[in-house]
Amino acid sequence: MIDTSKFNSLLDVISAFATEQACIDHLTALRWDGNIVSPFDPSSKVYTCKGNKFKCKNTGKYFNVKTQTLFDNSKIKLVKWIPAIYLVTSHKKGISSIQLSKDIGVTQKTGWFMLQRIRACFGMDNNDTLSGEIQVDETFVGGKVSNMHRAKAKKLGNGGTSHKTPVLGILETGGKVVVKQIEKANKRTYCLNWGLQ
């Protein structure tokens, strides 16, 4: 296992985790410490397979070190993920998806996806508390019916907002903005999403 406590810069991280295999070996040691446990059935015997995969005997399912982690179901290499985690957690004021994408050499869309996963994993998105004077508004996100394929547009009729996603935003005057997707645009939904009475 690599001693990450001695890292002083992004260069140290990149040097230590230069290959995908180095990343996999480190995460395997960190997660299981030599005793591989199936995420599907902890009591099951585990078989080691080719390509850094394992098989759970009881369920017959295959897994790897990324299964049921923030890296799960992602085609992004660990040599990108690990520096991204370092960058996100070392910036006290946060980092934008555009900056992250430039720093690790991915698209902005991929940078945004990684940023959301890292923030959720490290509990960085849990502070929705606002104070002072606030403003609340909702909008509907989605394309125009006239721009859709004929078959889809026909099903929707004249359009309206039935095919769009309602989004609620709250602005703290002179402060931050919190935006959430909601089920319906009504007072009851607003209260449920922000714990209001």
N, C-alpha and C positions, 0 to 999 in steps of 0.2 A: 504494500500500500504506500502511496506517495504521501509524504508529510506536507500537507497544504498549509500548515501554520507558519512555515518559513517563507511563504510567498509575499513579496513586497511590491510586485508590479504585474501588469498584464503579460509582460514578456516572460516572467517566471512561470505563469500558468500555461502559456502557449508552448514553452520549452518542455515542461513536464508532461503535458498531454499532447504531444506532437502527432501521435498516431491513434487511429481508432481503437486498436488493440490495447494500447496503454490506458485509454479511457475505460474500456470494458473491464480490464483486469482490476483497475482501481475501484470501480463501482461494485464489482463482484465481491471484492474483499471487504469493502465498506458495508455492503448490504447483508452479506451472509457470513463473513469471517470464516470461510472454509467449510461451512455446513449449509449446503444449498437446501432451501425450503421452498416447497411449491406454494405459489400465491393462491392456488385454487383449492388445495387441501394440505394444510401444514403437517398432517399426520402421514401423508403419503411418502412412499419411496420415490426418489428422483433419479432418473437416468440421464447421463451426460451424452449429448449428441454432437454432431458436427456443426460447425459454424456458430459456436458460442450459444447453442441452444440446449435446452433441457426438456425432459418429458416427465409429466406427473403420472405415476403408475395408476393411481386410483381413478383419475378423471380422463386420462388419455390425452390431455391437452399439452401442447408445447408452449414453452415460455422462454424468455431470456432476461437479462438483468434489467432491461427497460420496462418489462411488463408491470403494469399497475404503478407506474411512477409518472412524473411529469414528462418523461420522454416517450411514453407509451403511444403507439399508433402514429409515430412521427418518422418521416423519412429523412429528417435533418440529422446529420452526423453528430456524434458526441463531441468531436473536435470543434464544433461550432457551439454546441450547447454549453459546454463547461466554461469557455471564455465569456459567453453571454451571461451566465449566472454570476461570474466574478464582476462583470461590469455593472449589472443591475444592482447587486447587493453592496457594491463599494461606492456608488454615487448616492450621497445623502439626500440630495434634492431630486433624485430620480433621473431617468434617462428616457428620451423619446424613442419611438420605434424607428424613426428615420436615422437618428444617430447610431442606434444599436445596429441597424442594417448596414450602415457604412463601416462601422468598426469591425464587424465579423464577416463582411462580404456576402450578404444575402439580400433578397429583395425587401422592400419596405413591408410588404404583406407578410412575409415570413418573419421579419423582425417583430411585427405587431403580435403575431401568433405566439412567438416565443416569450415576448414580454408579458402577455396575459397569463400564460402558464406559470412562468417564474413568479409573478406577483401573487397569483392564487396559491401556489405551493408554499411561499414564504409568508403568507398572511399579510401582504402589503396593500391589499385593497379593501380592508375591513373597516376603514374609518370614513363613514358616511355622515358623521355628525356635523351639522351646520349651525351657525349661531348668528345673532343679529337679524337684520332685515333680509328676507329672502323672497325670491320671485319663482313662481311655479308655472310651467306651461307644458303642453304636450304637442306632439306632431305625429304624423303618420309617414313611415318610411316605405317606399316601394315605387315601382315604375308606373308610368302612365299606361292605361289600357290600349291607347292608340299605338303605342310602341311595341306591343306584344304580338306574338304569333296569332294569326287569325283564329285558330282553334281554341287557344286559351282565352283570347279576348271575347269570343262568342259566349263562353261559359260565364264570364264575369258580367256580361251585359253592358250597362252604361258606365260601369266602374264604381265610382264612389271610393270608400275607404275599406270595404270588406276584405280586399286582397292585400291590404297594407298592414305593416307591423306598427302598433302604437308604441311610442317612446315618450317617457316622461323625463323632464329635466328640471332641476332645481338650482337656481343661481344664488349664491351668497353674495350680497352686494359688496364689491371690492374684494371678494375672496374666490373660493373655488366653485366649480360646477360639478354636479353629480347627475349622471344620466343612466337610466335603466329601461330595459324593455319591459313592458307591462302587458297584462292580458287584455284589459279593456281601459279605455280612457274615461274613467268616472271617479267620483270622490272616494268611493269605497276602495277601489284599487290603489289610489294614491295613499290612503291611510294604511292599507296592508303592507305596502312596499316600504314605507318609512316609519312604521310603528306609531302613527298618529292616532288620536282618538276622534 
